[in-house]
């Protein structure tokens, strides 16, 4: 009989449910089952069947949207108001997968432009790449699984699903829902290994064609280094997101956006606003206004409709965030609000003015409700400071000056730059990619599906006539 893993609520420690764990025998069986599915090309799921399955999955999720949101809030700690948005996004993400596979199925390759290619016709069609192993994170326990698993189903790949242990109930619920929607059980398997060594064995198995990972850079890059030859991967890690504010910006709009983008889900977002570079003439005013906004946020039970900031996922994370904040303050940073823990693994939304550039909150991803404000005199120097890290993901700028917006867009190391919005803005059809140590490959529904598929070409020599 399988060992069971118990999931607890981070806010009050209550038991939420259990899921089965997998030992080496179960993992090998899951891989063998998926391998058999892929090798039997006559049994591949055709596009029209994938469409029907995904349509039914979206319907089932819509019927259970509130239940899924409450479950995600309970086990992950993201406030219910935001978990409801996550559930809605997850449903829309499945619909986006349907749009992609209905409309993007290959290309015509130009022929006839040279004498050697005359009389030939060439085109590509998309085929599944092979087994996908999806290892996910806790912070968006429903939507991240949809990004990794619904895309695999859309691509036609058998998939093994390993959610974060802290939020395994949402992952298991989605896998079960896909089975109910018509995905054969052997094509989508829930696998929660008993330990990290078994997870590594699953990920690095030579039968795996694509490894999808969302989580820490340390773990992601380590696993990538051990992948079997031929295994491709997509890695999504964190950033230390920079946001710039010029003196001509709409200050009220900037405060509101940074407050949301920095303290949303207690800062446990890979593109959460962390470093805010503000033109010196307005820097103090902005920082004070942000502190006022932060103090007004309701911190507490994530399942309460009024809560805006919930707990951190583990008690150890609360201690770590506090250690980083105290280091910044001891180094000369001005603590404008927050800076201490609360009951139930919560941490007060914290604003630090002008911390040293070499402390942890300035150089590493906090993954907590902490925003740092740095005054600048020269925008180019601020951009240089922002770029002086091995991480790069999304960035933002608040300004009404097109030249300044372009200057930031051209100069900052980022895969996406938001103008007059926070760094955590995202819709699921856009490319989502960490640069440097922040990731590898491109996320977003259309891009993930493409990475999980092969464009297989056919070249037809029409010069050859039948005998």
PEJO-V780472 format. One record per backbone hydrogen bond with DSSP energy under -0.5 kcal/mol. CO is the residue of the C=O (numbers start at 1). NH is the residue of the N-H. E is the energy in kcal/mol with one decimal. If there is no record, write none. Layout:
BEGIN
co = {CO & CO}
nh = {NH & NH}
e = {E & E}
END
This chain:
BEGIN
co = {3 & 5 & 7 & 7 & 9 & 14 & 17 & 19 & 22 & 23 & 24 & 25 & 26 & 27 & 28 & 29 & 30 & 31 & 32 & 33 & 34 & 35 & 36 & 39 & 40 & 41 & 44 & 46 & 46 & 47 & 48 & 49 & 50 & 51 & 52 & 53 & 54 & 55 & 56 & 57 & 58 & 59 & 60 & 62 & 64 & 65 & 66 & 67 & 68 & 69 & 70 & 71 & 72 & 73 & 74 & 79 & 79 & 80 & 81 & 82 & 83 & 84 & 85 & 86 & 87 & 88 & 89 & 90 & 91 & 92 & 93 & 94 & 95 & 96 & 97 & 98 & 99 & 100 & 103 & 105 & 107 & 108 & 109 & 114 & 114 & 115 & 117 & 119 & 121 & 122 & 123 & 125 & 127 & 131 & 131 & 132 & 132 & 133 & 133 & 134 & 134 & 135 & 138 & 140 & 142 & 143 & 144 & 145 & 145 & 146 & 146 & 148 & 149 & 150 & 151 & 152 & 152 & 153 & 158 & 159 & 160 & 160 & 161 & 161 & 162 & 164 & 165 & 167 & 167 & 168 & 169 & 170 & 171 & 172 & 173 & 174 & 175 & 176 & 177 & 178 & 178 & 179 & 184 & 184 & 185 & 187 & 189 & 189 & 191 & 192 & 195 & 196 & 197 & 198 & 199 & 200 & 202 & 205 & 207 & 209 & 210 & 210 & 211 & 211 & 212 & 213 & 216 & 217 & 218 & 219 & 220 & 221 & 222 & 223 & 224 & 228 & 232 & 234 & 235 & 235 & 236 & 241 & 241 & 242 & 243 & 244 & 245 & 246 & 249 & 250 & 251 & 252 & 253 & 254 & 255 & 256 & 257 & 258 & 259 & 260 & 261 & 263 & 264 & 265 & 267 & 269 & 270 & 274 & 274 & 275 & 275 & 276 & 276 & 277 & 278 & 279 & 279 & 280 & 280 & 282 & 283 & 284 & 285 & 286 & 287 & 288 & 289 & 290 & 291 & 292 & 293 & 294 & 297 & 298 & 298 & 301 & 302 & 304 & 309 & 314 & 314 & 315 & 316 & 317 & 318 & 319 & 320 & 321 & 322 & 323 & 324 & 325 & 326 & 327 & 328 & 329 & 333 & 334 & 334 & 337 & 340 & 343 & 345 & 346 & 348 & 350 & 351 & 351 & 352 & 352 & 353 & 356 & 359 & 359 & 360 & 360 & 368 & 369 & 371 & 372 & 373 & 374 & 376 & 378 & 379 & 380 & 381 & 382 & 383 & 384 & 385 & 387 & 390 & 392 & 393 & 393 & 395 & 396 & 397 & 397 & 398 & 400 & 401 & 402 & 403 & 404 & 405 & 406 & 407 & 408 & 412 & 416 & 418 & 418 & 422 & 427 & 428 & 432 & 435 & 435 & 436 & 438 & 440 & 443 & 444 & 445 & 446 & 447 & 448 & 450 & 452 & 454 & 454 & 455 & 456 & 458 & 459 & 460 & 460 & 461 & 463}
nh = {21 & 19 & 16 & 17 & 13 & 9 & 7 & 5 & 194 & 27 & 28 & 29 & 30 & 31 & 32 & 33 & 34 & 35 & 36 & 37 & 38 & 39 & 40 & 41 & 43 & 44 & 46 & 49 & 50 & 51 & 52 & 53 & 54 & 55 & 56 & 57 & 58 & 59 & 60 & 61 & 62 & 63 & 64 & 65 & 68 & 69 & 70 & 71 & 72 & 73 & 74 & 75 & 76 & 77 & 10 & 82 & 83 & 84 & 85 & 86 & 87 & 88 & 89 & 90 & 91 & 92 & 93 & 94 & 95 & 96 & 97 & 98 & 99 & 100 & 101 & 102 & 103 & 104 & 105 & 126 & 124 & 110 & 122 & 117 & 118 & 118 & 120 & 462 & 460 & 109 & 458 & 456 & 454 & 209 & 210 & 134 & 160 & 135 & 212 & 136 & 162 & 214 & 141 & 144 & 146 & 147 & 148 & 149 & 150 & 150 & 151 & 152 & 153 & 154 & 155 & 156 & 157 & 156 & 132 & 189 & 134 & 162 & 163 & 191 & 136 & 167 & 168 & 170 & 171 & 172 & 173 & 174 & 175 & 176 & 177 & 178 & 179 & 180 & 181 & 182 & 183 & 182 & 187 & 188 & 188 & 159 & 161 & 191 & 193 & 22 & 199 & 200 & 201 & 202 & 203 & 204 & 205 & 208 & 131 & 232 & 133 & 212 & 213 & 234 & 135 & 236 & 220 & 221 & 222 & 223 & 224 & 225 & 226 & 226 & 227 & 231 & 211 & 213 & 237 & 440 & 215 & 274 & 275 & 396 & 277 & 398 & 279 & 249 & 251 & 254 & 255 & 256 & 257 & 258 & 259 & 260 & 261 & 262 & 263 & 264 & 273 & 266 & 267 & 268 & 269 & 272 & 239 & 276 & 372 & 243 & 277 & 278 & 374 & 245 & 376 & 282 & 283 & 283 & 284 & 286 & 287 & 288 & 289 & 290 & 291 & 292 & 293 & 294 & 295 & 296 & 296 & 297 & 299 & 308 & 309 & 304 & 80 & 307 & 300 & 317 & 318 & 319 & 320 & 321 & 322 & 323 & 324 & 325 & 326 & 327 & 328 & 329 & 330 & 331 & 333 & 332 & 335 & 336 & 353 & 351 & 348 & 346 & 312 & 342 & 339 & 371 & 336 & 337 & 354 & 373 & 334 & 359 & 362 & 363 & 363 & 364 & 370 & 350 & 352 & 276 & 354 & 278 & 280 & 382 & 383 & 384 & 385 & 386 & 387 & 388 & 388 & 389 & 437 & 435 & 415 & 416 & 418 & 244 & 399 & 420 & 246 & 402 & 405 & 406 & 407 & 408 & 409 & 410 & 411 & 412 & 414 & 395 & 397 & 420 & 425 & 430 & 445 & 443 & 392 & 438 & 439 & 237 & 235 & 432 & 448 & 449 & 450 & 451 & 452 & 453 & 129 & 127 & 456 & 457 & 125 & 123 & 461 & 121 & 462 & 464 & 465}
e = {-3.1 & -2.1 & -3.1 & -1.1 & -2.1 & -2.7 & -3.0 & -3.3 & -1.9 & -2.2 & -2.5 & -2.2 & -2.4 & -2.4 & -2.5 & -2.6 & -2.3 & -2.5 & -2.3 & -2.0 & -2.2 & -2.5 & -1.6 & -1.5 & -1.9 & -1.2 & -0.7 & -0.5 & -2.2 & -2.5 & -1.9 & -2.6 & -2.7 & -2.6 & -2.2 & -2.4 & -2.3 & -1.8 & -2.6 & -2.4 & -2.1 & -2.0 & -1.4 & -0.9 & -2.7 & -2.2 & -2.6 & -2.2 & -2.3 & -2.5 & -2.5 & -2.2 & -2.2 & -1.8 & -0.5 & -1.0 & -2.5 & -2.4 & -0.7 & -2.2 & -2.4 & -2.0 & -2.5 & -2.4 & -1.9 & -2.2 & -2.6 & -1.7 & -1.7 & -2.1 & -1.9 & -1.7 & -2.0 & -2.2 & -2.2 & -1.6 & -1.3 & -2.4 & -0.6 & -1.3 & -2.8 & -0.5 & -0.5 & -0.6 & -0.5 & -0.9 & -1.4 & -2.6 & -3.5 & -2.1 & -2.9 & -2.9 & -3.1 & -2.0 & -2.2 & -0.5 & -2.7 & -0.6 & -2.6 & -0.6 & -3.3 & -2.0 & -0.8 & -2.4 & -2.0 & -2.3 & -1.9 & -3.3 & -0.6 & -1.2 & -0.9 & -0.6 & -2.5 & -2.6 & -2.3 & -0.8 & -2.7 & -0.9 & -2.6 & -2.4 & -2.9 & -0.6 & -0.5 & -3.0 & -2.4 & -1.1 & -1.1 & -0.6 & -1.0 & -2.5 & -2.5 & -1.9 & -2.1 & -2.6 & -2.0 & -2.3 & -2.0 & -2.3 & -1.9 & -0.7 & -2.5 & -1.1 & -1.9 & -0.8 & -0.9 & -2.6 & -3.2 & -0.5 & -0.6 & -2.5 & -1.6 & -2.5 & -2.0 & -2.2 & -2.6 & -2.4 & -0.8 & -2.0 & -0.6 & -2.6 & -2.3 & -0.6 & -0.6 & -2.5 & -3.2 & -2.1 & -2.6 & -2.6 & -1.3 & -2.6 & -2.3 & -1.8 & -0.6 & -1.2 & -1.3 & -2.2 & -2.5 & -2.9 & -0.5 & -2.3 & -2.1 & -1.8 & -2.5 & -1.4 & -2.9 & -3.2 & -2.5 & -2.0 & -1.0 & -2.2 & -2.6 & -2.2 & -2.3 & -2.7 & -2.4 & -1.8 & -3.3 & -2.3 & -1.5 & -1.8 & -1.8 & -1.9 & -1.5 & -2.2 & -1.6 & -1.9 & -1.3 & -0.6 & -3.0 & -2.4 & -0.6 & -0.6 & -3.2 & -2.6 & -2.2 & -2.2 & -0.9 & -0.6 & -0.6 & -2.7 & -2.7 & -2.6 & -2.1 & -2.7 & -2.1 & -2.0 & -2.2 & -2.7 & -2.3 & -0.9 & -0.6 & -1.2 & -0.6 & -3.0 & -2.2 & -1.8 & -2.7 & -1.4 & -2.3 & -0.6 & -1.1 & -1.7 & -2.1 & -2.7 & -2.2 & -2.1 & -2.2 & -2.4 & -2.7 & -2.0 & -1.9 & -2.3 & -2.6 & -1.4 & -2.6 & -1.6 & -0.6 & -0.8 & -3.2 & -1.4 & -2.3 & -0.9 & -3.1 & -3.1 & -0.7 & -2.5 & -2.6 & -1.0 & -0.6 & -2.7 & -2.7 & -0.9 & -1.5 & -1.0 & -0.7 & -2.7 & -2.4 & -2.8 & -2.2 & -3.1 & -4.1 & -2.4 & -2.9 & -1.9 & -2.6 & -2.3 & -2.4 & -2.5 & -2.1 & -0.6 & -1.0 & -1.5 & -2.8 & -3.8 & -3.0 & -1.0 & -2.5 & -2.3 & -0.6 & -3.5 & -2.3 & -0.6 & -2.2 & -2.4 & -2.5 & -2.3 & -2.4 & -3.1 & -2.0 & -2.7 & -0.9 & -2.4 & -2.4 & -0.6 & -1.3 & -1.5 & -2.2 & -3.0 & -1.1 & -2.5 & -0.9 & -2.4 & -2.5 & -1.3 & -2.8 & -2.2 & -1.7 & -2.0 & -1.5 & -1.4 & -2.7 & -2.5 & -1.0 & -0.5 & -2.0 & -1.9 & -0.6 & -2.2 & -1.0 & -0.9 & -0.7}
END
